[in-house]
Amino acid sequence: TQRDIDGPQSTGPLIAASLPIFNYGQADRARLHACLLQSQHRLNALEVKARSEVREAVKNVSSYRHLLFEYTQKILPLQKEILETSQRNYNVMSYSVYNLLNNKKNEIAIRMNYNEILRDYWIARVDLNRAVGGVLE
């Protein structure tokens, strides 16, 4: 700082520096290191969660796929055969109309179950695609 004779005081450039006599930045480094460790632990937790979601989604898709296979390969053809047989027996009058209607009601219930399983399968596929983060072929 300098004062002129006729009045104003002028200040020149200022330089400030801290002398690390007792402070070498240990606290700042420790804080940053703790933040790094915390971020790594969060990342590991997210990885475990993502793997768990994918595993659960794959399990759901495979169980619904197995159910669909059972329905399409075994249950639906068997129910169709039962209904055709009961229709033939009804035509030759060895089967009552109530039994025929009961078999038709069972076929409708099985088809409704099949449609619900098919819906749940596609919902599980969408969940798997979301868990993987893309579309599976």
N, C-alpha and C positions, 0 to 999 in steps of 0.2 A: 504494500500500500504506500502511496506517495501523496503528499499534500503540496500543492502549488502555493506560491507566495500570495497570490491574489485570491485564493479561496478554495476551489473545488479539490476534492480528494479523489484520486483515481486508483483503481485496483488493477493489478496486472493479472497474468495467467495464474491459475491455482492448480496445484498438484497435491493430491491426497493419496497416501499409501498407509496401509496398516503393517505394523511390524509384528510378525507372529512370534512374540516372545513366549507366551503361554498357550496360544491357540494355534494349533497346526491343522485345524479343520477336521479333527477326529470325529466330532459330533455330526458334522454334515456328511462325512463319508459313511459313518455308521447308519445314519438315517437313510441314505440312498441305498446302501447295501440291504437294509431291512425291507425297503420298498421293492427292491429287485427280488429278494427271496419270497416276499408276499405275492408278487406277480407270478413267479414261477410256480408256487403252490396253487394259485388260482388256475393257472393254465393246466397243471396236472389234474386238478379236480374236474375241469371241463373236459379233458380228454377221457377220463374214466367215465364221466356221465355220458359222453357221446358214444363210447364203445358199448356201454350198457344199453342205451336206447336202441342202437343198431342190433345188438344181440336179441333184445326183447322183440323188436319188430320182425326180425328174421324168424324167430320162433313162432310168432303169431301167423305170419304168412305161410310157413310150412305146415302148421297145424290145420289152417283153413284149406290149404291145397290138398292135404290128405283127406279131409272131410269131403271136399268136392269130388275127389277121385272115388271115394267110397260111394257117394251118391250117384255119380254118373255111371260107374262101372257095375255096381251091385244093387243098390237099393231101388233106384228108379226103374231099371229093367225088370227087376223082380216084381215090383208093384204093378207094372204094366202087364206082366204075364198073369199075375193074380187077377187083375181086372178083366183081362181077355178070357181067362178060364171061367170066371164067375159069369161073364156075359154069355158064353157058350152054354154053361149049365142052366142059366136062366132061360135061354132060348129053347132048350129041350124040356123045360119045366121041372128040373130037378133042384132048383135053387130058388129061394124066395126073393121077392123084390126088395125086402128089407136088408137082406144080406148083400145084395148087389149095391144098394144105395150106401150101405156101410163101407163096402170096399171102395166105392167111388169117393166117399168122404175121406177115407184114409189116404187115397191117392192125392187128393187135393191138399190135405194137411202135409203130406210128404213133399209135394211140390212147393208149398209155401215155405217149409223149412229149408229146402234147397235154395230158394230165392233169397232167404235171409242169410244163409251161409255165403252165398255168392256176393251179396252186398257187403257182408263183413270182411270177406276176402279182399275186395277192392278197397275198402277202407284201410285194411291192414297194409295193402300195397302202397297206398298213398302215404301212410305213416312211415313205411320203410323208405320211400323216396325222400321224404322230408328229413328222416334221420340220417340218411346217407348224404343228402345235400345235392342230389341230382336225380335224373330219371334213369331207372334200371331197364335194361332190355329184357 
